Amino acid sequence: MRSDVLIIGCGIGGAAAALELARDTERQITLITRARQSADSNSSLAQGGIVSIGLDDSVEALVGDLLEAGAGLTSPVAARLLATEGPTLLKRLTEDLPQLKFDCDDHGDPSF
């Protein structure tokens, strides 16, 4: 197998990096994860693996959720970064890449 870029981890960071790099259609990109089955990953535990702030949510609530889900193993700095940058990345992915299909509500916004 030939790959120009190897991305380890396929959460929002890995997916965003892969999609951004894939704009160059000549570039070969490989994503890997430690899990053989998607159900064996943190994405499954995170209810789909997309980080965002819900309608009645806040950055602080998301940070708290991430820290709780990490059971004491999550870096508070990393949780805050993910809570503040993740929703922006998600919005960019859904707007810039219309070929990605997400479940949407009646207003066309991603369904939470």
C-alpha positions, -999 to 999 in steps of 0.1 A, spaced: 0 0 0 12 35 -9 2 65 11 14 101 11 -3 108 44 -10 85 73 -35 98 99 -38 78 131 -72 82 147 -105 88 129 -124 111 152 -132 147 143 -96 157 141 -85 128 119 -116 131 97 -112 169 93 -75 165 84 -82 137 59 -110 157 42 -89 188 40 -59 169 26 -82 151 2 -89 184 -17 -57 174 -35 -71 145 -55 -36 132 -63 -28 127 -26 -32 92 -12 -45 94 24 -48 65 49 -67 67 81 -62 40 108 -77 34 141 -69 9 169 -104 -8 167 -113 -35 143 -150 -27 146 -164 8 148 -184 -2 178 -151 -8 197 -140 28 195 -146 60 215 -168 72 186 -194 46 195 -193 57 231 -196 93 220 -230 87 204 -215 88 169 -182 105 174 -192 140 162 -185 167 188 -209 196 188 -229 219 211 -266 212 212 -293 238 212 -295 241 250 -258 233 255 -226 253 262 -189 249 258 -187 244 296 -213 216 295 -195 199 266 -161 202 285 -178 186 315 -193 158 294 -159 151 278 -141 150 311 -168 127 326 -167 104 296 -129 102 299 -132 88 335 -102 109 348 -80 101 318 -89 132 297 -67 162 296 -87 192 306 -68 213 281 -76 189 253 -113 187 264 -115 225 262 -98 227 229 -121 200 215 -152 217 229 -143 251 215 -128 240 181 -148 208 174 -182 225 166 -164 250 142 -148 221 124 -181 203 122 -199 233 107 -171 238 82 -172 201 72 -210 202 67 -209 235 47 -178 230 27 -184 194 18 -220 190 7 -213 155 -5 -212 144 31 -247 135 41 -258 140 77 -293 134 92 -309 169 94 -338 185 111 -367 203 94 -345 234 91 -317 216 73 -294 217 104 -275 186 115 -298 165 137 -286 161 173 
